[in-house]
Amino acid sequence: MPRSDLGLERLAAPPAPGARPAGTAAAATTPGHPGPARAEPARNTRSGAAERAASPAGAAPTGAAVARAASATGGARPEDQDPTPTDPAPHPGTGTSTRPDPNPLPTPGDEFTSGAGEQLAALIARAAHAPSALVHFVDGELLRFYGGFGLPIRWEDVGETRLRDSLAGLIVADDRPLVIGDLATDPRVPAGSPIRRQGLAGAYLGQPIRDDTGAVVGICCALDTEPHAWSDADVAAVGDAARLGTLLITERRGRLEVDRQRRFLDAVVDSLHDGVTACDAEGRIVLVNARMQRLWGQHRVPTDLADGAAVAGLGDGDGRPVEPGDVVLQRALRGERLRDESMVLQGRGRRARHYLIDAQPILGPDGETVGAVQAVQDVTRQRRAERFRTCELAVVTALAAAPTIEAAGPRVLEAVVGTLGWTHAELWLVDDAAGVLRPAASWDSPSWQSGIEVPAELPYGTGLAGRAWQAGKPLWIRDVGRPQSLISPETAESSRLHTALAIPVRNGLEPLGVLTAFADTIEDPEDELVALMSGISAQIAQFIEKRLVEDLQRQLIRTKNEYLALIGHELRTPLTSIAAYTELLRDADAETLVAEGPRLLEVIDRNSTQLRHIINELLELSALDTGHAAVQLSPIDLAEVVREAVQRTRAAVAGEPVAIVDELPGELVLPGDRHRLRQVVDNLLGNAVKYSPDGGRIEVRLRTVGRAAELSISDTGIGVSQEEREKMFTGLYRTSRARDRAIPGTGLGLTLSRAVVQRHHGTIELSEHEGPGTTVLVRLPLDAR
């Protein structure tokens, strides 16, 4: 059924027994606002006769009496007056501004419904001796409900109606009162009115409500369910009520306009990228926009500046804790105007956030401070980007100034830990031969008190670094304390670490190592951090490859020079001897030839053999380097190979003051070339004996470490200085101690040994050695590659 301005289709019949009195809560849902309708305050439901009986001497009250009565009651109920502002009840995360709201914006259809309108309608009914009364206001082409008295109907049934279908439309169109004694017979009732369509009866008395310019802004009307002869006093009383309605409706319309403007302003403030907070003169928070709510996140928004939440975890630009009186908004309340004030919000279990704040006081009409406002800009991402650039520069500087990755590692990790604000970082390098990762460097934040033990090695696929090596991609662990986090529960608990990030260090597809970092807070994955760490790992990979290339270049230059030295010395010396003794043989007479010939020929043979040995080693080394020398990999028992070499060496030095001690397993099978590996073992044992001219002890040990076999041969001979260790594998290099003692040799043995070991995907090095002597360590993988 279409709505009516009067609802007379229901006024024609008395309320059913037990019906809800007019003005009580209606079990209805406001359009656009699902859910139970709000409960309305109960209205006066006494009939017009009862009202007349209550009047002195039965006289009808005049319009002035209505005005005086309305004035005596304040024209509205106390709850309709603007209450004193109170502390807001902030609702973090709602996405709307929060502020004291004594006059919340009504829902659609009841914007102007108020206790003042209901009281005005009651006075109209009393003054006009009518059982019911209504107050409407004009909203464009619609008529909206403002207040009613004595109506046994629901709010939405008279909420709004089109003017052209209502009696109020006649008042607006004619700009004068409308008096109808009998609705059933009066031709002025619009044909489209619900009154006509339903055949309703009754009487109507309406007066226009004008604003201060004379425009009609509303309608006051008295209603009766039976024909009624309205007196001049009734018309005058409703007219006086209409003049009182001017004040009420104008005030209410103004309030609605203020509410609409406030909502508009709230939408503008909520759309800002800056967080906005305002307080009143007493420091109570009266506005927090949506952006500020998001900046606070799950933390409680303070209710006033004296609240401890206002300074919890807050620090100035230098990180010093902020005292309650130094909060930016408090300073603005004291009259300061602040621009780009730096603040840091940090705390246990959350990452530090950086802000720039502008704040200023809010001045009243007479210049007094009535509050303060601040705009907060989150610059965490910008600050982090600046730190990222600083970190990259520090990494580049550290790598540029360091001779090795082991030397650069601590400075690189220090830059990483400082930039991320995390706790601990590690750099691991791949030991291909052993199939494990070995730590090259680690770094702890200076503020971190817990010692973090770094294992000596991590097998392939074991631990966070080993799993990143295996996966070949970055791994972000949100909390290492959770089950199956790749870190043992004991380590996670003792170190109090949470978030972990591991980035493979690769040269193309070749794994070189893993870079790991740990935080003491739980943090969600961030692409920016992964990108930063990936960039640093790429720089580390380039550094390792560059150093390798530089080493190869130096080795090439050194090898070229050493070849020249070889031609100039190692080859020329035996050739000179051969030429000299050949000349002696040529010039010797028969007697001398018989007496000295055998000795001279022996010298020539020895030097010729030395020349052939040097040439063969050079050719073999060249073949191994270029890949022309065949290395046939098949399962062999390395323990047996080493045992045979030890036994042969023992037999060769029998009677010499040299003791050879071995510690070998019964069997150790791996893929290898038996002949080539025997050549390596013979070279190493020969060097150990050669460089122990005064006797001593040679120890041979073979064992399994991870997925690699480790062969170590130690002696107590002349030893090799730290600076010369790596040079021993560059070809034709002999230590200064060997040259000083005139120990014979070409310097090719270790170079050939390294070439053979590398063809087996293994490593060989001179390792740390306690006391005099040297230890050579060979690692060979147990698995075919």
C-alpha positions in Angstrom: 0.0 0.0 0.0 1.4 3.5 -0.9 2.4 5.6 2.0 0.2 8.5 3.2 1.2 11.8 4.8 -1.4 11.1 7.5 -1.7 7.4 7.8 -5.5 7.9 7.9 -6.0 4.6 6.3 -5.3 3.2 9.8 -6.7 6.1 11.9 -10.1 5.3 10.7 -10.3 2.3 13.1 -9.5 2.3 16.8 -6.4 0.2 17.8 -7.1 -3.5 18.4 -7.1 -4.8 21.9 -3.5 -5.3 23.1 -2.1 -3.2 20.3 1.2 -1.5 20.9 0.7 2.2 22.0 1.7 4.8 19.5 5.3 5.6 19.7 6.6 2.3 21.1 9.2 0.3 19.4 8.0 -1.2 16.2 9.2 -4.6 15.1 10.4 -3.4 11.8 13.6 -2.8 9.9 14.6 0.6 8.6 15.3 0.4 4.8 18.9 0.1 4.1 19.6 -0.8 7.7 18.8 -4.5 8.3 18.3 -5.8 11.7 15.9 -4.9 14.6 14.5 -1.4 14.5 15.7 0.8 17.4 13.3 1.2 20.3 11.5 4.6 20.3 10.5 6.4 23.5 6.9 5.9 24.4 4.6 8.8 23.4 1.6 10.3 25.1 -1.5 8.3 23.9 -4.3 10.1 25.7 -7.4 10.9 23.6 -8.4 14.4 22.6 -11.4 14.2 25.0 -9.2 13.3 27.9 -7.0 16.2 27.0 -10.0 18.6 26.9 -11.2 17.2 30.3 -7.8 18.0 31.7 -8.0 21.7 30.6 -9.3 24.3 33.1 -13.0 24.9 32.8 -13.0 23.0 29.6 -11.6 26.0 27.7 -9.6 25.3 24.6 -6.0 26.4 24.9 -4.9 29.2 22.6 -1.9 29.2 20.3 -0.1 31.3 22.8 -0.9 28.8 25.5 0.6 26.1 23.2 3.7 28.3 22.8 4.0 28.9 26.5 3.6 25.2 27.3 6.2 24.3 24.8 8.5 27.0 26.2 7.9 25.7 29.7 9.1 22.2 28.6 12.0 23.6 26.7 10.5 22.7 23.4 12.2 19.3 23.5 13.2 16.5 25.9 16.5 16.8 27.7 18.0 14.0 25.6 17.4 16.1 22.5 19.6 18.9 23.8 23.3 19.0 22.9 25.1 17.1 25.8 28.4 18.1 27.1 31.2 16.5 25.0 32.5 13.3 26.6 35.5 11.1 25.9 35.1 9.2 22.7 35.0 5.5 22.6 37.5 4.7 20.0 37.1 1.6 17.9 40.4 0.6 16.5 40.3 -0.9 13.1 36.8 0.3 12.2 38.1 2.5 9.4 36.0 5.5 10.5 36.9 8.7 12.4 35.9 8.6 16.1 34.7 11.7 18.0 32.0 12.6 20.5 28.6 12.5 18.7 25.8 14.0 20.8 23.6 14.2 17.7 24.3 11.1 15.5 23.0 11.3 12.0 19.6 9.6 11.8 19.0 6.6 9.6 17.1 7.1 6.3 13.4 7.8 6.9 13.8 9.2 10.5 16.3 12.1 10.1 13.9 14.5 11.7 12.2 12.2 14.2 12.8 13.7 17.7 11.3 14.1 21.1 10.8 17.8 20.4 8.6 16.9 17.4 6.6 14.5 19.5 6.0 17.1 22.2 5.0 19.7 19.7 2.5 17.2 18.1 1.1 16.6 21.6 0.6 20.3 22.2 -1.0 20.7 18.8 -3.5 17.9 19.6 -4.2 19.4 23.0 -4.6 23.0 21.7 -6.9 21.9 18.8 -8.9 19.5 20.9 -8.0 16.6 18.5 -7.0 13.0 19.3 -4.0 13.1 17.0 -1.5 15.5 15.5 1.5 15.3 13.1 4.5 17.4 12.3 6.2 17.0 8.9 8.9 18.8 7.1 9.4 19.4 3.4 12.4 17.8 1.7 12.2 18.6 -2.0 9.3 16.6 -3.5 9.0 14.5 -0.4 7.2 14.9 2.9 9.2 13.6 5.9 7.9 12.7 9.4 9.2 14.9 12.3 6.9 14.0 15.2 3.5 12.6 16.0 0.9 12.1 18.8 -1.8 9.6 19.2 -1.0 7.5 16.1 -1.3 3.7 16.5 0.9 3.2 13.5 4.6 2.4 12.7 7.1 5.1 12.0 7.9 3.9 8.4 4.2 4.0 7.5 4.3 7.8 7.7 8.0 8.3 7.2 7.9 10.0 3.8 5.3 10.7 1.1 5.3 12.6 -2.2 4.0 16.0 -1.8 1.7 15.8 -4.8 -0.2 12.8 -3.2 -0.7 14.5 0.1 -2.8 17.2 1.8 0.4 18.9 2.8 1.1 19.4 -0.9 -2.0 21.6 -1.1 -0.7 23.7 1.8 2.7 24.1 0.1 1.2 24.8 -3.3 -1.4 27.4 -1.9 1.0 28.7 0.7 -1.9 29.0 3.3 -3.6 26.9 6.0 -5.9 24.0 5.0 -9.0 23.3 7.0 -11.1 20.2 6.1 -14.0 19.3 8.3 -14.9 16.0 6.5 -12.3 14.2 4.5 -14.8 11.9 2.9 -16.7 14.6 1.1 -14.1 17.4 0.6 -13.1 17.6 -3.1 -9.7 19.1 -2.3 -8.3 15.7 -1.2 -6.0 14.6 -4.0 -7.4 11.7 -6.1 -4.2 9.8 -5.7 -4.2 10.2 -2.0 -4.4 7.0 0.1 -7.3 8.7 1.8 -9.3 8.6 -1.4 -8.2 5.1 -2.4 -9.1 3.6 1.0 -12.3 5.6 1.5 -11.1 7.0 4.8 -13.0 9.5 6.9 -12.1 12.2 9.4 -11.0 15.8 9.7 -7.8 17.7 9.0 -6.4 21.1 10.1 -2.9 22.0 8.7 -0.8 25.1 9.0 2.5 25.8 7.1 5.8 26.0 9.0 7.9 28.8 7.4 11.6 29.6 7.7 12.9 33.1 8.3 12.5 33.9 4.6 8.9 32.9 4.5 9.4 29.7 2.5 7.3 26.7 3.6 9.6 24.1 5.3 7.1 22.0 7.1 3.5 21.3 8.1 1.7 21.1 11.5 -1.6 19.4 11.4 -4.3 18.3 13.8 -6.3 15.1 13.0 -9.6 13.6 13.9 -11.0 10.2 12.9 -14.5 11.8 12.7 -15.8 14.9 11.0 -14.8 17.9 13.0 -15.9 21.6 12.9 -12.6 23.4 13.5 -13.0 26.7 15.4 -11.0 29.8 14.8 -9.2 29.2 18.1 -8.2 25.7 16.8 -6.8 27.3 13.6 -5.0 30.0 15.6 -3.5 27.4 18.0 -2.2 25.3 15.2 -0.8 28.4 13.6 1.0 29.4 16.8 2.4 25.8 17.0 3.6 26.2 13.4 5.6 29.3 14.4 7.1 27.4 17.2 7.8 24.6 14.7 9.8 27.1 12.6 12.4 27.2 15.4 12.4 23.5 15.9 12.6 22.4 12.3 15.1 25.2 11.4 17.3 24.1 14.3 16.9 20.4 13.3 17.6 21.1 9.7 20.6 23.0 10.6 21.8 20.2 12.8 21.2 17.7 9.9 23.2 20.0 7.6 26.0 20.2 10.2 25.9 16.4 10.5 26.1 16.0 6.7 29.0 18.4 6.5 30.7 16.6 9.3 30.2 13.3 7.5 31.6 14.9 4.4 34.6 16.2 6.4 35.0 12.7 8.0 35.1 11.1 4.5 37.7 13.6 3.4 39.8 13.1 6.6 39.5 9.3 6.3 40.7 9.4 2.7 44.0 11.1 3.6 47.2 9.1 3.4 48.3 10.7 6.7 47.0 9.6 10.1 45.2 12.5 11.7 44.5 12.8 15.5 42.9 15.7 17.3 42.4 16.4 21.0 40.4 19.0 22.9 41.8 21.6 25.4 41.9 19.0 28.2 44.0 16.6 26.1 41.1 14.2 25.4 41.3 12.5 22.0 38.3 13.6 19.9 39.2 12.5 16.4 41.2 9.6 15.0 40.8 9.0 11.2 40.9 5.7 9.5 44.6 5.9 8.5 45.6 6.6 12.1 43.5 3.6 13.2 45.5 1.4 10.7 48.8 2.9 12.0 47.9 1.8 15.5 47.0 -1.7 14.2 46.0 -4.1 16.9 47.3 -1.8 19.7 44.8 0.2 21.8 44.2 3.8 20.7 44.7 6.1 23.7 41.7 8.0 25.0 43.6 11.0 26.1 47.2 12.3 26.2 47.6 11.2 29.8 46.9 7.6 28.8 50.0 5.5 29.0 49.2 4.0 25.5 50.0 7.5 24.1 53.8 7.0 24.7 54.1 3.2 24.9 57.1 2.2 22.7 57.4 5.8 21.3 60.8 7.3 20.8 62.2 10.4 19.2 64.3 10.5 16.0 67.4 9.3 17.9 65.5 6.4 19.6 65.3 7.9 23.1 62.0 7.2 24.9 59.4 10.0 24.8 58.1 11.3 28.1 54.3 11.9 28.4 54.7 15.7 28.3 56.8 15.5 25.2 54.3 13.8 22.9 53.9 15.9 19.7 50.2 16.5 20.2 50.8 17.6 23.8 53.5 20.1 22.6 51.1 21.5 20.0 48.5 21.9 22.8 51.0 24.1 24.6 51.3 26.3 21.5 54.1 24.8 19.5 53.9 24.5 15.7 55.9 21.4 14.6 57.0 20.3 11.2 58.6 17.0 10.1 59.1 15.9 13.7 60.7 12.4 13.7 59.3 9.7 15.9 59.9 5.9 16.1 57.4 3.4 17.4 59.0 0.2 18.5 58.5 -2.6 21.0 59.1 -6.2 21.7 57.6 -8.5 19.1 57.1 -5.8 16.4 59.3 -4.0 13.9 60.1 -0.4 14.5 58.0 2.1 12.5 59.2 5.6 11.6 57.0 8.6 11.4 57.2 12.3 10.4 54.6 14.4 12.3 53.2 17.9 11.7 51.2 19.4 14.6 49.7 22.7 15.6 47.2 24.1 18.1 43.6 24.7 17.2 42.6 28.3 18.1 39.1 29.5 19.1 37.5 32.8 17.9 39.2 34.8 20.6 42.6 33.2 20.0 42.5 30.8 22.9 43.7 27.2 22.4 40.7 24.9 22.2 42.6 21.8 21.1 45.4 20.5 18.9 45.7 18.4 15.7 48.5 16.3 14.3 49.1 14.7 10.9 51.3 11.5 11.0 53.1 10.2 7.9 54.5 6.7 8.0 58.0 6.9 6.4 59.1 3.4 7.4 59.4 2.3 3.8 61.4 5.4 2.8 63.7 5.0 5.7 64.1 1.4 5.0 64.9 2.2 1.3 67.6 4.6 2.5 69.0 2.0 4.8 69.0 -0.5 1.9 71.0 1.9 -0.2 73.4 2.4 2.7 73.6 -1.4 3.2 74.4 -2.0 -0.4 77.1 0.7 -0.3 78.6 -0.9 2.8 78.6 -4.3 1.2 80.3 -3.0 -1.9 82.9 -1.2 0.2 83.6 -4.2 2.3 84.0 -6.5 -0.7 86.2 -4.0 -2.5 88.6 -3.7 0.4 88.9 -7.4 1.3 91.3 -9.9 -0.2 89.0 -12.9 0.6 85.4 -13.6 1.3 86.3 -14.8 4.8 87.8 -11.3 5.4 84.9 -9.4 3.9 82.2 -11.7 5.5 81.9 -10.0 9.0 81.6 -6.5 7.6 79.0 -7.7 5.0 76.9 -9.4 7.7 77.2 -6.4 10.0 75.7 -4.3 7.3 72.9 -6.8 6.8 72.0 -7.1 10.5 72.1 -3.3 11.0 70.0 -2.6 8.0 67.3 -5.2 8.7 67.3 -4.4 12.4 67.6 -8.2 13.0 69.8 -10.1 15.4 72.1 -12.6 13.7 73.5 -13.4 10.2 75.7 -16.1 8.8 77.5 -16.7 5.5 78.1 -20.3 4.4 80.2 -21.6 1.5 79.8 -24.8 -0.3 82.5 -27.5 0.1 81.7 -29.4 -3.1 84.0 -32.3 -2.3 82.6 -33.0 1.2 79.0 -32.2 0.1 78.6 -29.8 3.1 78.3 -26.1 3.9 81.0 -24.6 6.0 80.7 -21.2 7.8 82.8 -18.4 6.3 81.5 -15.7 8.7 78.9 -14.9 11.3 77.7 -11.7 13.0 75.6 -10.9 16.1 73.9 -7.6 16.9 75.8 -5.8 19.6 72.6 -5.5 21.6 72.0 -9.3 21.4 73.2 -11.1 24.6 72.4 -14.7 23.7 75.3 -16.6 22.2 74.4 -18.4 19.0 76.5 -21.5 18.3 77.3 -22.0 14.6 77.9 -25.6 13.6 81.2 -26.5 11.9 79.3 -27.8 8.9 75.8 -28.5 7.5 75.2 -31.4 5.2 73.3 -30.9 1.9 69.6 -30.4 2.8 70.1 -30.2 6.5 69.2 -27.1 8.5 68.0 -23.8 7.1 71.1 -23.1 5.1 71.4 -26.7 3.9 67.7 -26.7 2.8 68.2 -23.4 0.9 71.2 -24.9 -0.8 69.0 -27.9 -1.8 66.0 -25.8 -2.9 68.1 -23.3 -4.8 65.7 -20.5 -3.8 65.1 -18.1 -0.9 63.4 -19.5 2.2 61.5 -17.4 4.7 60.7 -19.0 8.0 58.1 -16.9 9.9 58.9 -18.6 13.3 61.8 -21.0 13.7 60.2 -22.1 17.0 57.4 -23.8 15.3 57.6 -27.5 14.5 59.3 -28.5 11.2 60.9 -25.0 10.9 64.3 -26.5 9.7 65.9 -25.5 13.0 66.1 -27.8 16.0 63.7 -26.8 18.8 66.7 -26.7 21.2 68.5 -24.1 19.1 65.4 -22.0 18.6 64.6 -22.0 22.3 68.1 -21.3 23.5 68.8 -18.6 21.0 65.3 -17.0 21.3 65.2 -16.5 17.5 62.0 -16.3 15.5 62.0 -15.1 11.9 64.7 -16.5 9.6 65.6 -15.8 5.9 68.0 -17.9 3.8 69.2 -16.8 0.3 71.4 -19.0 -1.9 74.6 -17.5 -3.2 75.0 -18.7 -6.8 77.0 -18.1 -9.9 74.4 -18.8 -12.5 73.2 -22.3 -11.6 76.3 -23.2 -9.7 75.8 -23.0 -5.9 78.6 -21.2 -4.1 77.0 -20.7 -0.6 74.1 -19.5 1.4 73.4 -16.2 3.2 71.2 -16.4 6.3 69.7 -13.8 8.7 67.6 -14.2 11.9 65.3 -11.9 13.8 64.1 -12.0 17.4 60.6 -11.1 16.4 58.0 -12.8 14.3 57.7 -11.1 10.9 55.7 -11.9 7.8 57.5 -12.3 4.4 58.5 -9.1 2.7 59.5 -9.0 -1.0 61.7 -5.9 -0.3 63.9 -7.8 2.2 64.1 -10.8 0.0 65.2 -8.6 -2.9 67.8 -6.8 -0.8 69.3 -10.1 0.4 69.2 -11.5 -3.1 71.1 -8.5 -4.3 73.7 -8.9 -1.6 74.1 -12.6 -2.3 74.6 -11.8 -6.0 77.4 -9.3 -5.0 79.0 -12.0 -2.8 78.9 -14.5 -5.7 80.5 -11.9 -8.1 83.2 -11.3 -5.5 84.0 -15.0 -5.2 84.1 -15.4 -8.9 86.1 -12.3 -9.4 88.6 -13.4 -6.8 88.7 -16.8 -8.5 89.4 -15.2 -11.9 92.0 -12.9 -10.4 93.7 -15.9 -8.7 93.7 -17.8 -12.0 95.1 -14.7 -13.8 97.9 -14.5 -11.1 98.5 -18.2 -11.4 98.7 -17.9 -15.2 101.2 -15.0 -15.0 103.2 -16.8 -12.3 103.1 -20.1 -14.2 104.4 -18.3 -17.3 107.2 -16.8 -15.4 107.9 -20.1 -13.7 108.0 -21.8 -17.1 110.5 -19.3 -18.2 112.5 -19.9 -15.0 112.2 -23.6 -15.7 113.5 -23.2 -19.1 116.2 -20.9 -17.8 117.2 -23.1 -14.9 115.5 -26.5 -14.5 116.0 -27.5 -18.1 119.2 -25.6 -18.7 121.0 -27.2 -15.7 120.7 -30.8 -16.9 121.3 -29.8 -20.5 124.4 -28.0 -19.5 125.6 -31.1 -17.6 124.8 -33.4 -20.5 126.6 -31.1 -22.9 129.6 -30.7 -20.7 130.0 -34.4 -20.0 129.4 -35.3 -23.7 132.2 -32.8 -24.5 134.5 -34.6 -22.0 133.8 -37.9 -23.6 134.5 -36.6 -27.0 137.8 -35.2 -26.0 139.0 -38.1 -23.8 141.7 -40.4 -24.9 141.3 -44.1 -24.7 142.8 -44.5 -21.3 140.6 -41.7 -19.8 137.6 -43.0 -21.6 138.1 -46.4 -20.0 138.7 -45.0 -16.6 136.1 -42.2 -16.5 133.7 -43.1 -19.2 131.2 -45.1 -17.0 130.9 -42.3 -14.5 130.5 -39.6 -17.2 127.8 -41.7 -18.9 126.0 -42.1 -15.5 125.8 -38.4 -15.1 124.5 -37.9 -18.6 121.9 -40.6 -18.0 120.8 -39.1 -14.7 120.3 -35.6 -16.2 118.5 -37.1 -19.2 116.1 -38.9 -16.9 115.5 -35.7 -15.0 114.7 -33.9 -18.3 112.3 -36.6 -19.3 110.6 -36.5 -15.9 110.1 -32.8 -16.1 108.8 -32.9 -19.6 106.4 -35.8 -18.8 105.0 -34.0 -15.7 104.5 -30.8 -17.8 102.7 -32.7 -20.6 100.6 -34.6 -18.0 99.7 -31.4 -16.2 98.7 -29.8 -19.5 96.6 -32.8 -20.5 94.8 -32.7 -17.1 94.2 -29.0 -17.3 92.8 -29.2 -20.8 90.8 -32.3 -20.2 92.7 -34.5 -22.6 94.0 -36.8 -19.9 91.6 -39.7 -19.3 90.3 -40.0 -15.8 88.2 -43.2 -15.6 85.9 -43.1 -12.6 84.8 -46.5 -11.2 84.2 -47.9 -7.7 87.6 -48.3 -6.0 88.7 -49.0 -2.4 90.6 -45.9 -1.5 91.7 -47.5 1.8 93.5 -50.3 -0.2 95.1 -47.7 -2.5 96.5 -45.7 0.4 97.6 -48.8 2.3 99.6 -50.0 -0.7 101.3 -46.6 -1.1 102.2 -46.5 2.6 103.7 -50.0 2.4 105.8 -49.1 -0.6 107.0 -45.9 1.0 107.9 -47.7 4.2 110.0 -50.1 2.2 111.7 -47.3 0.4 112.7 -45.5 3.6 113.7 -48.6 5.5 116.6 -47.8 7.7 116.0 -44.1 7.6 115.1 -42.1 10.7 111.5 -41.6 9.5 108.5 -43.3 11.1 105.3 -43.7 9.1 102.1 -44.2 11.1 98.7 -44.9 9.4 95.1 -44.9 10.6 93.1 -46.5 7.8 89.6 -48.1 7.7 89.2 -51.6 6.5 87.4 -50.4 3.4 86.3 -47.1 1.9 84.7 -47.3 -1.5 84.2 -44.3 -3.8 84.1 -43.4 -7.5 87.7 -42.7 -8.7 90.6 -43.5 -11.0 92.8 -45.9 -9.2 96.0 -45.1 -11.1 95.5 -41.3 -10.7 94.7 -41.4 -7.0 97.6 -43.7 -6.4 99.8 -41.1 -8.2 98.4 -38.4 -5.8 99.1 -40.5 -2.7 102.6 -41.3 -3.9 103.3 -37.6 -4.5 102.1 -36.6 -1.1 104.0 -39.3 0.7 107.1 -38.6 -1.3 106.9 -34.9 -0.4 106.5 -35.8 3.3 109.6 -37.9 3.2 111.6 -35.4 1.1 110.8 -32.5 3.3 111.7 -34.4 6.4 115.5 -34.6 5.8 116.3 -35.0 9.5 113.8 -37.7 10.0 110.6 -37.4 12.0 107.1 -38.8 12.0 104.6 -39.1 9.1 101.0 -39.7 9.9 98.5 -41.0 7.3 94.8 -40.9 8.2 91.8 -41.8 6.1 88.2 -41.3 7.4 84.6 -40.5 6.3 83.2 -37.0 7.1 79.7 -36.4 5.9 79.4 -37.6 2.3 83.2 -37.2 1.7 86.4 -39.1 2.3 89.1 -37.1 4.0 92.8 -38.2 3.5 95.3 -36.3 5.6 99.1 -36.7 5.4 101.1 -34.9 8.1 104.9 -34.6 8.6 107.2 -33.0 11.1 109.6 -31.6 8.5 110.5 -28.1 7.5 106.9 -26.9 7.0 105.4 -24.2 4.8 104.8 -20.6 5.8 101.2 -19.3 5.9 101.9 -17.0 3.0 103.3 -19.8 0.8 100.6 -22.4 1.3 98.4 -21.5 -1.6 101.3 -20.9 -3.9 102.4 -24.5 -3.5 99.6 -25.6 -5.9 100.3 -23.0 -8.6 103.0 -25.1 -10.5 106.8 -25.1 -10.3 106.7 -23.3 -7.0 109.1 -24.4 -4.3 109.3 -22.9 -0.8 112.1 -20.7 0.2 113.1 -23.2 2.9 113.4 -26.0 0.3 115.5 -23.8 -1.9 117.7 -22.7 1.0 118.4 -26.4 1.9 118.9 -27.3 -1.7 116.3 -30.1 -1.5 115.8 -31.4 -5.1 112.5 -31.1 -6.9 110.6 -29.4 -9.7 107.6 -28.1 -7.7 105.1 -29.9 -10.0 104.0 -32.6 -7.6 101.3 -30.7 -5.7 100.1 -29.0 -8.9 99.6 -32.4 -10.6 97.9 -33.7 -7.4 95.4 -30.8 -7.4 94.6 -31.3 -11.1 93.8 -35.0 -10.4 91.7 -34.3 -7.3 89.7 -31.6 -9.0 88.9 -34.0 -11.9 87.4 -36.2 -9.1 85.3 -33.1 -7.9 87.4 -33.0 -4.8 89.6 -30.4 -3.0 93.2 -30.4 -1.7 94.8 -27.9 0.6 97.5 -27.3 3.2 95.5 -27.2 6.4 96.4 -25.9 9.9 99.2 -27.9 11.6 100.3 -27.8 15.2 104.1 -27.6 15.7 106.7 -27.9 12.9 105.8 -29.7 9.6 102.9 -29.7 7.1 99.5 -31.3 6.8 98.0 -31.9 3.3 94.2 -32.5 3.4 92.4 -34.2 0.4 88.6 -34.4 0.3 86.9 -36.7 -2.3 83.1 -37.1 -2.7 81.6 -40.5 -1.9 78.9 -40.1 -4.5 79.3 -40.0 -8.3 78.8 -36.6 -9.8 
